[in-house]
Amino acid sequence: MDERSLETKQAFQNPQWYFQKLGYHVRVRIETVTEFLNGAKFDRILDIGCGDGSISLPLLTKENRLTLLDMSEGMLARARSRIPASQSDRVEIVTGDFMSTRLDRYFYDLIICIGVLAYIDPVKPFLEKLASLLKPGGKLIIEWTDGFHFVNRLFRPYHKLRNVLVTPKVRLALQSSDDIVHRLTKLGFEIDGSYRYCSPLPVVRRLLSEDINYRLIRTMHGNVQRNRAAWLGEECIFHFHKTSTHASPK
């Protein structure tokens, strides 16, 4: 495990800080995934960086199977507590880093990867492995923060200073929306939909409740069906489908 992965694992071992400060993100992400999938059914689901399972566990049925993968035992303990006893035999829980975990190629028809790319550098091998696990025709829902968006660039000095002063400390990887979309396109993916939104201003959102932060996002940016002011959104959630098993090495 590299140094960045170790920092991330340590930061999320006790994940209470994440839910206290970023719960409005979780709520937006759950609803966005639900809107993208629109009731579609899947046989094999993989949730990379599953957290407490709140995004993928609602997709579990009596007919399908779900793999929850996370490097944080604290997060997986939360996820385990949310699994209905009657469906626990249909859920596989995997503790570990995605890149070092052995998973079956072309096995899943839905992969969810949310809240992960901010901790991934380099991103190329990560996306290549992800693509190798999804069946042709399978769906991918993936999220990242566009580190080169003008909103993010504007507040980058603030975030750097805050990361020095507060704990837990995690070095975030800067991802580019254009780069992520380009790489996934080269790996045989096509976009089915997207939702972009901007969090309330850093100082402001720390003074407001989780519910008010959530309502501000929805007021400004709407939902998947009507994504208002998407150009302002540095938080990106994309819905892709895989057209082939081809994976370009470039």
Secondary structure, DSSP 8 states (H G I E B T S, - for coil): --HHHHHHHHHHSSTHHHHHHHHHHHHHHHHHHHHHHTT---SEEEEET-TTSTTTGGG--SS-EEEEEES-HHHHHHHHHHS-GGGGGGEEEEES-GGGS---TT-EEEEEE-S-GGG-SS-HHHHHHHHHHEEEEEEEEEEEEBTTSHHHHHHHHHHHHHHHHSSS------B-HHHHHHHHHHTTEEEEEEEEE----HHHHHHS-HHHHHHHHHHHHB-STTBTTGGG--EEEEEEEE--S-----
